[in-house]
């Protein structure tokens, strides 16, 4: 990762350090906005994983249903 992608090196900070970073800057500044965006990125990760698992289970269920219908049809 280059410094242009993460100029403040927020990805390396712990959640506690990130919250302190955000609290130490005025809303509307580049630093504050970068901190909020990093916090949002971290909070979205678990939801994406759950969404992918749900989609995978749905596809498997549909495949099983089609397989059962094909096997049991005369």
DRENFI-717443 format. One line per 3 residues: number of its first residue (from 1); their letters; for each residue x negated, y, z negated of C-alpha. Coordinates in Angstrom, 3 decimals. Last residue first. Example, Ala and Ser with C-alpha at 12.3 -4.5 7.8 and 13.67 -1.06 7.14 Angstrom:
2
2 = sa = -13.670:-1.060:-7.140; -12.300:-4.500:-7.800
***
This chain:
74
74 = xxx = 40.830:-38.760:14.362; 39.533:-35.819:12.270; 37.799:-36.796:9.025
71 = xxx = 34.209:-36.312:10.247; 34.852:-33.020:12.070; 36.832:-31.538:9.163
68 = xxx = 34.204:-32.646:6.653; 31.380:-31.092:8.716; 33.300:-27.841:9.145
65 = xxx = 33.886:-27.632:5.378; 30.241:-28.440:4.644; 29.055:-25.704:7.030
62 = xxx = 31.484:-23.201:5.498; 30.267:-24.014:2.006; 26.613:-23.713:3.071
59 = xxx = 27.302:-20.302:4.624; 29.091:-19.120:1.474; 26.281:-20.374:-0.763
56 = xxx = 23.713:-18.496:1.311; 25.778:-15.295:1.231; 26.078:-15.515:-2.553
53 = xxx = 22.329:-16.144:-2.945; 21.548:-13.179:-0.687; 23.865:-10.931:-2.700
50 = xxx = 22.295:-12.048:-5.962; 18.817:-11.201:-4.679; 20.005:-7.836:-3.411
47 = xxx = 21.534:-7.033:-6.782; 18.303:-7.825:-8.623; 16.301:-5.444:-6.354
44 = xxx = 18.638:-2.444:-6.509; 17.539:-1.274:-9.972; 13.870:-1.099:-8.997
41 = xxx = 14.593:0.919:-5.866; 16.806:3.321:-7.845; 14.018:3.906:-10.364
38 = xxx = 11.546:4.521:-7.542; 13.938:7.044:-5.965; 14.414:8.806:-9.310
35 = xxx = 10.656:9.075:-9.840; 10.057:10.420:-6.319; 12.813:13.001:-6.854
32 = xxx = 11.259:14.152:-10.124; 7.810:14.454:-8.536; 9.151:16.344:-5.523
29 = xxx = 10.911:18.845:-7.782; 14.710:19.083:-7.861; 15.135:18.197:-11.490
26 = xxx = 12.206:19.459:-13.593; 9.502:16.979:-14.476; 8.473:15.310:-17.746
23 = xxx = 11.680:13.314:-18.121; 11.031:11.561:-14.796; 7.505:10.579:-15.801
20 = xxx = 8.677:9.426:-19.234; 11.267:7.213:-17.551; 8.576:5.819:-15.250
17 = xxx = 6.262:5.116:-18.175; 9.017:3.150:-19.940; 9.841:1.231:-16.766
14 = xxx = 6.187:0.337:-16.323; 4.080:2.313:-13.866; 2.297:0.668:-10.920
11 = xxx = 5.139:1.417:-8.497; 4.933:5.083:-9.531; 1.517:5.611:-7.954
8 = xxx = 2.221:9.350:-7.476; 1.475:9.261:-3.742; 3.376:5.996:-3.152
5 = xxx = 3.742:5.538:0.610; 1.044:8.128:1.402; -1.197:6.495:-1.203
2 = xx = -1.350:3.380:0.913; 0.000:0.000:0.000
***
